[in-house]
Amino acid sequence: MARTALERDLSFLKTLLLDMAQSVDQMVKGVINAFSQRDKKLAKEIIQLDDQIDYYDRVINITVLEILALQQPVAKDLRRVISAFDISRNLERLADQAVNVAEGVLHLTEEKNGLEKFCQLDLLPLAKEALFMLESAINAFINDDSKTAYKIIQLDEIVDKMKDELREKIADCISKYPQFHRDSLDYLLMVENLERVADLACNISEDIIFVAEGRLLKGEKLEKEPQFLKESLEESTTFQLLKRHTKLIVSCLSELPSALEAYIRGDKKRLEEIALTINEREKDADKIKTNIRTHLPKELILPVEKFNLFLYLKEQDSLADLAERLLKIFSLYQIKSLSLFAQELTNLLNQSLSPLSKLEEIVENTFRYLTTWDELSRERAISQIREVRHSQYLTEKLTYELKERLYASSIDMMDFLHLTQIIDIIVEISLHMENVVDHLRAMLAK
């Protein structure tokens, strides 16, 4: 019974730490965006979140004291409880660093962009490296992954080097452009605070190693590995699965023009072959979607909210479902007067599917931006998303024209009803295509 109570309390403590860590992560992400976009409103919102982090810190400290007093944990459990104090304190300090940077953003004016323009200062690489270390540390904590924790500590040397290079650039800039002397202090403070984020991520990593191995690294020098290649989402298994899922959906829909051509010719054998191909690819896409959902730990930190990611996958999956539905409709009934509308129906399908050629590239550009903050990738993705939305408008326009002629015709009622069903599914494909890219656009916006 005592062990059950201890496990329950340890689970509650870990949940509190995870909630606190995710809130801090959102603060750090937000303040980096606030700085890069000079968004003072966002900076003020970050500052207001600090009270929530302080509340988490107090609740965790109380919980730790209660566990020590009432449960008397030993060995690894004791290390886990003790480290919770330290992790909570480091997370609270991380929130303070985010607040410091946010306050710096409030002091920035458009004129201060001169530092970046004339001195070629770019704080984003340092910010992204520090954020990567923080999120990796949180994920390592979730998974009790001491191996990754060691690697995070080794990354600190890279951040220190980036900080030193930025400080030298700022010093050189002041000597060349004395008018920026006051402005440069804000940048120096932000450099120091961002570097401190990386230091605190290392502290959390040391706690992870202490829990897992009982080894205290305070003041101990680690042997540096020659290189630690970080795995961004773009290079990860998750992203490769996302790309494969998109490719399979595109390949399903790419079969539809051939299917319509076979339907117009009345070639049932060819339709059965295409239906089988689409069915197999749709099943493969379902497996990949399930794989992504089941292999992402619930609390794992990603550049995009998992809820949004799963909505996007579900919407993309519906495109393959629609392709299957269209083939089933083809197999039910052969329209006798199809030749009267064959060309217009073909044009409608081609228009509905025209965004297919862009979909894989939109996905790549979206996730490249989410992991590297490459503005060019973001601009390309947004431009392509606009094209998809315009394509949907053109599809609606062709649909109206085709239905107008259909209603004015005197074809058989069965032909009329069946052709209407086919048209509606083709339009639905276009609508779901727009929904897919709208989910990607929401990810870019956040």
C-alpha positions as CSV (number, residue, x, y, z in Angstrom):
1,M,0.0,0.0,0.0
2,A,2.9,2.4,0.9
3,R,4.6,1.7,-2.4
4,T,1.4,2.5,-4.3
5,A,1.0,5.8,-2.4
6,L,4.6,6.7,-3.2
7,E,4.2,5.9,-6.9
8,R,1.0,8.0,-7.0
9,D,2.8,10.9,-5.4
10,L,5.9,10.6,-7.7
11,S,3.6,10.5,-10.7
12,F,1.8,13.6,-9.6
13,L,5.2,15.3,-9.0
14,K,6.4,14.4,-12.5
15,T,3.1,15.7,-14.0
16,L,3.6,19.1,-12.2
17,L,7.2,19.3,-13.5
18,L,6.1,18.5,-17.0
19,D,3.4,21.1,-16.9
20,M,5.8,23.6,-15.6
21,A,8.5,22.7,-18.2
22,Q,6.0,23.0,-21.1
23,S,4.9,26.4,-19.9
24,V,8.5,27.6,-19.6
25,D,9.1,26.2,-23.1
26,Q,6.2,28.2,-24.5
27,M,7.6,31.3,-22.7
28,V,11.1,30.8,-24.3
29,K,9.6,30.2,-27.7
30,G,7.3,33.1,-27.4
31,V,10.0,35.5,-26.4
32,I,12.3,34.5,-29.3
33,N,9.4,35.2,-31.6
34,A,8.7,38.5,-29.8
35,F,12.3,39.5,-30.3
36,S,12.5,38.5,-34.0
37,Q,9.3,40.2,-34.9
38,R,9.6,43.2,-32.4
39,D,6.2,42.1,-31.0
40,K,5.8,44.2,-27.8
41,K,2.3,42.8,-27.2
42,L,3.6,39.3,-27.2
43,A,6.5,40.4,-24.9
44,K,4.0,41.8,-22.4
45,E,2.1,38.5,-22.4
46,I,5.3,36.6,-21.7
47,I,6.1,38.8,-18.7
48,Q,2.6,38.1,-17.3
49,L,3.1,34.3,-17.5
50,D,5.9,34.5,-14.9
51,D,3.4,34.4,-12.0
52,Q,2.1,31.1,-13.2
53,I,5.6,29.6,-13.2
54,D,6.2,30.9,-9.7
55,Y,3.0,29.2,-8.6
56,Y,4.2,25.9,-10.1
57,D,7.5,26.3,-8.3
58,R,5.7,26.7,-4.9
59,V,3.4,23.8,-5.4
60,I,6.3,21.5,-6.5
61,N,8.3,22.5,-3.4
62,I,5.4,21.7,-1.1
63,T,4.8,18.4,-2.9
64,V,8.5,17.4,-2.5
65,L,8.4,18.2,1.2
66,E,5.3,16.2,1.7
67,I,6.7,13.2,-0.1
68,L,9.9,13.3,2.0
69,A,8.0,13.7,5.2
70,L,5.3,11.1,4.6
71,Q,6.7,8.5,2.2
72,Q,10.4,8.5,3.1
73,P,11.6,7.4,-0.4
74,V,15.0,5.7,-0.8
75,A,17.5,5.0,-3.6
76,K,16.4,6.2,-7.1
77,D,13.0,7.4,-5.8
78,L,14.8,9.6,-3.3
79,R,17.1,11.0,-6.1
80,R,14.0,11.7,-8.2
81,V,12.4,13.7,-5.4
82,I,15.5,15.6,-4.5
83,S,16.2,16.5,-8.2
84,A,12.6,17.8,-8.5
85,F,13.7,20.7,-6.2
86,D,16.6,21.5,-8.5
87,I,14.7,21.1,-11.8
88,S,11.9,23.3,-10.5
89,R,14.4,26.0,-9.5
90,N,16.1,25.8,-12.9
91,L,12.8,26.1,-14.7
92,E,11.8,29.1,-12.6
93,R,15.1,30.7,-13.5
94,L,14.5,29.9,-17.2
95,A,11.2,31.8,-16.9
96,D,13.1,34.7,-15.4
97,Q,15.5,34.7,-18.4
98,A,12.5,34.8,-20.7
99,V,11.1,37.7,-18.8
100,N,14.4,39.5,-19.0
101,V,14.5,39.1,-22.8
102,A,10.9,40.2,-23.0
103,E,11.7,43.3,-21.1
104,G,14.5,43.9,-23.5
105,V,12.1,43.6,-26.4
106,L,9.9,46.4,-24.8
107,H,13.0,48.7,-24.9
108,L,13.7,48.0,-28.5
109,T,12.6,50.5,-31.2
110,E,12.6,50.3,-34.9
111,E,15.6,52.5,-35.0
112,K,17.6,49.9,-33.1
113,N,17.4,47.6,-36.1
114,G,20.4,49.6,-37.2
115,L,22.6,47.3,-35.1
116,E,21.5,44.3,-37.1
117,K,21.7,46.2,-40.4
118,F,25.1,47.8,-40.0
119,C,26.8,45.3,-37.7
120,Q,25.2,42.1,-39.2
121,L,24.1,40.9,-35.7
122,D,21.9,37.8,-35.7
123,L,20.8,36.5,-32.3
124,L,18.4,33.9,-33.7
125,P,21.0,31.1,-34.2
126,L,22.0,31.4,-30.5
127,A,18.3,31.5,-29.5
128,K,17.5,28.4,-31.6
129,E,20.4,26.5,-30.2
130,A,19.4,27.4,-26.6
131,L,15.8,26.5,-27.3
132,F,16.9,23.2,-28.8
133,M,18.9,22.3,-25.7
134,L,15.9,23.2,-23.5
135,E,13.4,21.1,-25.4
136,S,15.9,18.2,-25.6
137,A,16.4,18.4,-21.9
138,I,12.6,18.3,-21.3
139,N,12.2,15.4,-23.6
140,A,15.1,13.6,-21.9
141,F,13.4,14.2,-18.5
142,I,10.2,12.7,-19.9
143,N,12.0,9.6,-21.1
144,D,14.6,9.3,-18.3
145,D,17.2,9.5,-21.1
146,S,20.6,10.1,-19.5
147,K,22.4,9.4,-22.8
148,T,20.7,12.4,-24.4
149,A,21.4,14.4,-21.2
150,Y,25.1,13.9,-21.6
151,K,24.9,15.1,-25.2
152,I,23.0,18.3,-24.2
153,I,25.8,19.1,-21.7
154,Q,28.3,18.7,-24.5
155,L,26.4,21.2,-26.6
156,D,27.0,24.0,-24.1
157,E,30.4,24.6,-25.5
158,I,28.9,25.5,-28.9
159,V,26.5,28.0,-27.3
160,D,29.4,29.5,-25.3
161,K,31.3,30.0,-28.5
162,M,28.3,31.6,-30.2
163,K,27.9,33.9,-27.3
164,D,31.6,35.0,-27.4
165,E,31.4,35.6,-31.1
166,L,28.3,37.8,-30.7
167,R,29.9,39.8,-27.9
168,E,33.0,40.4,-30.1
169,K,30.7,41.6,-32.9
170,I,28.9,43.9,-30.6
171,A,32.2,45.4,-29.3
172,D,33.4,45.9,-32.9
173,C,30.1,47.5,-33.8
174,I,30.3,50.0,-31.0
175,S,33.8,51.0,-32.0
176,K,32.7,51.6,-35.6
177,Y,29.2,53.1,-34.8
178,P,29.4,54.9,-31.4
179,Q,25.8,56.1,-31.9
180,F,24.6,52.5,-31.1
181,H,26.4,52.4,-27.8
182,R,23.3,52.5,-25.6
183,D,21.3,50.2,-27.9
184,S,24.1,47.6,-27.8
185,L,23.5,47.1,-24.1
186,D,20.1,45.7,-24.7
187,Y,21.6,43.2,-27.2
188,L,24.4,42.2,-24.8
189,L,21.8,41.5,-22.1
190,M,19.8,39.4,-24.4
191,V,22.8,37.4,-25.5
192,E,23.7,36.8,-21.8
193,N,20.1,35.7,-21.1
194,L,19.9,33.4,-24.1
195,E,23.2,31.8,-23.2
196,R,21.8,31.3,-19.6
197,V,18.9,29.3,-21.1
198,A,21.4,26.8,-22.4
199,D,23.2,26.7,-19.0
200,L,20.0,26.0,-17.2
201,A,19.2,23.2,-19.8
202,C,22.5,21.7,-18.8
203,N,21.6,21.9,-15.1
204,I,18.4,20.0,-15.8
205,S,20.4,17.4,-17.8
206,E,22.7,17.0,-14.8
207,D,19.6,16.2,-12.6
208,I,18.5,13.6,-15.2
209,I,21.8,11.9,-15.0
210,F,21.8,12.1,-11.2
211,V,18.3,10.4,-11.1
212,A,19.2,7.7,-13.6
213,E,22.8,6.9,-12.5
214,G,23.3,8.5,-9.1
215,R,26.2,10.4,-10.5
216,L,26.7,14.1,-9.6
217,L,28.3,16.1,-12.3
218,K,28.6,19.5,-10.6
219,G,32.0,20.8,-11.3
220,E,33.0,17.6,-13.2
221,K,34.5,18.0,-16.7
222,L,33.0,15.7,-19.3
223,E,35.1,14.4,-22.2
224,K,33.9,16.2,-25.3
225,E,32.7,14.2,-28.2
226,P,34.1,15.4,-31.6
227,Q,30.7,16.3,-32.7
228,F,27.0,16.0,-31.7
229,L,24.7,16.2,-34.7
230,K,21.4,17.3,-33.4
231,E,18.3,15.8,-35.0
232,S,15.8,18.4,-36.0
233,L,12.2,17.4,-36.7
234,E,13.1,17.9,-40.4
235,E,15.7,15.1,-40.1
236,S,13.8,12.9,-37.6
237,T,11.9,9.7,-38.1
238,T,8.7,11.7,-37.3
239,F,9.2,14.1,-40.2
240,Q,10.2,11.3,-42.6
241,L,6.9,9.5,-41.7
242,L,5.0,12.8,-42.3
243,K,6.6,13.1,-45.8
244,R,5.8,9.4,-46.6
245,H,2.2,10.0,-45.5
246,T,1.9,13.0,-47.8
247,K,3.5,11.1,-50.7
248,L,1.0,8.2,-50.3
249,I,-2.0,10.5,-50.2
250,V,-0.7,12.4,-53.3
251,S,-0.2,9.0,-55.1
252,C,-3.8,7.9,-54.3
253,L,-5.3,11.1,-55.7
254,S,-3.0,11.0,-58.7
255,E,-4.7,7.8,-59.9
256,L,-8.1,9.6,-60.2
257,P,-7.7,11.1,-63.7
258,S,-6.9,7.7,-65.1
259,A,-9.9,6.3,-63.2
260,L,-12.2,8.9,-64.7
261,E,-10.8,8.2,-68.1
262,A,-11.5,4.5,-67.6
263,Y,-15.0,5.2,-66.3
264,I,-15.8,7.3,-69.4
265,R,-14.6,4.5,-71.6
266,G,-16.6,1.9,-69.6
267,D,-13.4,0.0,-68.8
268,K,-14.4,-1.9,-65.6
269,K,-11.2,-4.0,-65.5
270,R,-9.0,-0.9,-65.4
271,L,-11.2,0.6,-62.7
272,E,-10.8,-2.4,-60.5
273,E,-7.0,-2.3,-60.9
274,I,-7.0,1.4,-59.9
275,A,-9.4,0.8,-57.0
276,L,-7.1,-1.9,-55.7
277,T,-4.0,0.4,-56.0
278,I,-5.7,3.2,-54.1
279,N,-7.0,0.9,-51.4
280,E,-3.5,-0.5,-50.8
281,R,-1.9,3.0,-50.6
282,E,-4.7,4.2,-48.3
283,K,-4.0,1.3,-45.9
284,D,-0.3,2.2,-46.0
285,A,-1.1,5.8,-45.2
286,D,-3.3,4.7,-42.3
287,K,-0.5,2.6,-40.9
288,I,1.9,5.6,-41.0
289,K,-0.6,7.8,-39.3
290,T,-1.1,5.2,-36.5
291,N,2.7,4.9,-36.3
292,I,3.1,8.6,-35.8
293,R,0.3,8.8,-33.2
294,T,1.6,5.8,-31.1
295,H,5.3,6.6,-31.2
296,L,5.0,10.2,-30.0
297,P,5.1,10.3,-26.2
298,K,2.1,12.3,-24.9
299,E,4.2,15.0,-23.3
300,L,7.0,15.2,-25.9
301,I,8.0,18.8,-26.9
302,L,7.6,19.5,-30.6
303,P,7.8,22.7,-32.7
304,V,4.0,22.3,-33.3
305,E,1.2,21.2,-31.0
306,K,0.4,17.6,-31.3
307,F,-3.3,18.3,-31.5
308,N,-2.8,20.4,-34.6
309,L,-0.5,17.8,-36.1
310,F,-3.1,15.0,-35.6
311,L,-5.9,17.2,-37.0
312,Y,-3.7,17.8,-40.1
313,L,-3.0,14.1,-40.5
314,K,-6.7,13.3,-40.1
315,E,-7.7,15.8,-42.7
316,Q,-5.0,14.6,-45.1
317,D,-6.1,11.0,-44.6
318,S,-9.7,12.0,-45.6
319,L,-8.4,12.8,-49.1
320,A,-7.5,9.1,-49.7
321,D,-10.9,8.1,-48.3
322,L,-12.5,10.4,-50.9
323,A,-10.5,8.8,-53.7
324,E,-11.8,5.4,-52.5
325,R,-15.4,6.7,-52.4
326,L,-15.1,8.0,-56.0
327,L,-14.0,4.7,-57.3
328,K,-16.9,2.9,-55.5
329,I,-19.3,5.4,-57.1
330,F,-17.8,4.6,-60.5
331,S,-18.3,0.9,-59.9
332,L,-22.0,1.2,-59.0
333,Y,-23.5,2.6,-62.2
334,Q,-22.4,3.6,-65.7
335,I,-23.9,6.9,-66.8
336,K,-25.5,6.5,-70.2
337,S,-25.3,10.1,-71.2
338,L,-21.7,10.6,-69.8
339,S,-20.3,11.7,-73.1
340,L,-22.3,14.9,-72.9
341,F,-20.4,16.0,-69.8
342,A,-17.2,14.1,-70.1
343,Q,-14.9,17.0,-71.0
344,E,-16.4,19.3,-68.4
345,L,-16.1,16.6,-65.7
346,T,-12.5,15.9,-66.7
347,N,-11.7,19.7,-66.4
348,L,-13.4,19.8,-63.0
349,L,-11.3,16.9,-61.7
350,N,-8.1,18.3,-63.0
351,Q,-8.8,21.7,-61.4
352,S,-9.7,20.0,-58.1
353,L,-6.4,18.0,-58.2
354,S,-4.2,20.9,-59.4
355,P,-2.8,21.6,-55.9
356,L,-1.4,18.0,-55.7
357,S,1.8,19.2,-57.4
358,K,2.4,21.6,-54.6
359,L,1.3,19.6,-51.5
360,E,4.6,17.8,-50.7
361,E,6.6,21.0,-51.1
362,I,4.2,22.9,-48.9
363,V,4.6,20.3,-46.2
364,E,8.4,20.4,-46.5
365,N,8.6,24.2,-46.4
366,T,6.2,24.3,-43.4
367,F,8.2,21.9,-41.2
368,R,11.5,23.4,-42.4
369,Y,10.3,26.7,-41.1
370,L,9.0,25.2,-37.8
371,T,12.4,23.7,-37.1
372,T,14.9,26.2,-38.6
373,W,12.8,29.4,-38.7
374,D,13.9,29.9,-42.2
375,E,11.8,32.9,-43.3
376,L,12.2,32.0,-47.0
377,S,10.6,28.6,-46.4
378,R,7.7,30.3,-44.5
379,E,7.2,32.8,-47.3
380,R,7.2,30.0,-50.0
381,A,4.7,27.9,-47.9
382,I,2.3,30.8,-47.4
383,S,2.5,31.7,-51.1
384,Q,1.7,28.1,-52.1
385,I,-1.1,27.9,-49.6
386,R,-2.7,31.0,-51.2
387,E,-2.5,29.2,-54.6
388,V,-4.3,26.2,-53.2
389,R,-7.0,28.4,-51.8
390,H,-7.4,30.1,-55.2
391,S,-7.6,26.7,-56.9
392,Q,-10.5,25.8,-54.6
393,Y,-12.3,29.0,-55.7
394,L,-11.8,28.0,-59.4
395,T,-13.1,24.5,-58.6
396,E,-16.3,26.0,-57.1
397,K,-16.7,28.2,-60.1
398,L,-16.4,25.2,-62.6
399,T,-18.8,23.2,-60.4
400,Y,-21.5,25.9,-60.6
401,E,-21.1,26.1,-64.4
402,L,-21.3,22.3,-64.8
403,K,-24.3,21.9,-62.5
404,E,-26.1,24.8,-64.2
405,R,-25.8,22.9,-67.5
406,L,-26.7,19.6,-65.8
407,Y,-29.9,21.1,-64.4
408,A,-30.8,22.5,-67.8
409,S,-30.4,19.1,-69.5
410,S,-33.1,16.5,-69.9
411,I,-31.0,13.4,-69.1
412,D,-32.3,10.3,-67.3
413,M,-32.9,10.8,-63.6
414,M,-30.5,8.0,-62.6
415,D,-27.8,9.6,-64.8
416,F,-28.6,13.0,-63.2
417,L,-28.4,11.7,-59.6
418,H,-25.2,9.7,-60.2
419,L,-23.4,12.5,-62.0
420,T,-24.4,14.9,-59.2
421,Q,-22.8,12.5,-56.7
422,I,-19.6,12.3,-58.7
423,I,-19.4,16.1,-59.0
424,D,-20.0,16.5,-55.2
425,I,-17.1,14.1,-54.3
426,I,-14.7,15.9,-56.7
427,V,-15.6,19.3,-55.0
428,E,-15.2,17.7,-51.6
429,I,-11.7,16.7,-52.5
430,S,-10.9,20.3,-53.3
431,L,-12.4,21.5,-50.0
432,H,-10.4,18.9,-48.0
433,M,-7.3,19.9,-49.9
434,E,-7.9,23.5,-48.7
435,N,-8.5,22.3,-45.2
436,V,-5.1,20.4,-45.2
437,V,-3.2,23.5,-46.1
438,D,-5.2,25.6,-43.7
439,H,-3.9,23.4,-40.9
440,L,-0.4,23.9,-42.2
441,R,-1.0,27.7,-42.3
442,A,-2.2,27.5,-38.6
443,M,1.1,25.8,-37.7
444,L,3.0,28.6,-39.4
445,A,1.0,31.3,-37.7
446,K,1.7,29.8,-34.2
